[in-house]
Amino acid sequence: MFPSSEKTRAVLTAEAPEYSPSERELLLSLAHRSIEAAIEERELELPLRSEHLAQCRGAFTTLHLHGRLRGCIGYVFPTSPLYRTVAETARAAALDDPRFQPVTAEEVMALKVEISVLSPLWLIAPEEIVIGKHGLVVTQGSRRGLLLPQVPVEWNWNAGTFLAQTCLKAGLAPDVWRYGAELQAFTAEVFGEE
């Protein structure tokens, strides 16, 4: 959710990538086209002939402007084909992130896109968390907080701080993970524009 550094990329790309360079380029291009179409208030055509990119996956699209976070929206659960998820989350990150004013037409060309394709969620014990590998979801009642794997690397957090910050993101007390909140992890393949 924050600008990626070489340190982040080194940690997050330790495993062999699932998506080829051409698939990554296609998804990044699709994100840009989706934002442009939304700003211009026109429909986006989504013709895609890749079975791999048509698989249902959760994903987040993060936007950066001049090295600063400009928007981030995503779907934790795989509800749509990946290419459609990327198009929808890119548009939403540009226009609907409640932390920011909508992206303007003047900003569109300067945006840098980062995509995080998520694995399925699984239950995890706090001592199993690996910084730079796992993203976290903390759930208690109707509240849920999520932080992507790159966030604790960028902020140089340890596992305890990562857990506390994920709880705070959910609007919960920072130690609620100790008292019955559900703790889930995921991995993410993260790629973007330098």
Secondary structure, 3 states (H helix, E strand, C coil): CCCCCHHHHHHHCCCCCCCCHHHHHHHHHHHHHHHHHHHCCCCCCCCCCCCCCCCECCEEEEEEECCEEEEEEEECCCCCEHHHHHHHHHHHHHHCCCCCCCCCCCCHHHEEEEEEEECCCEECCHHHCCCCCCEEEEEECCEEEEECCHHHHHHCCCHHHHHHHHHHHCCCCCCHHHCCCEEEEECEEEEECC
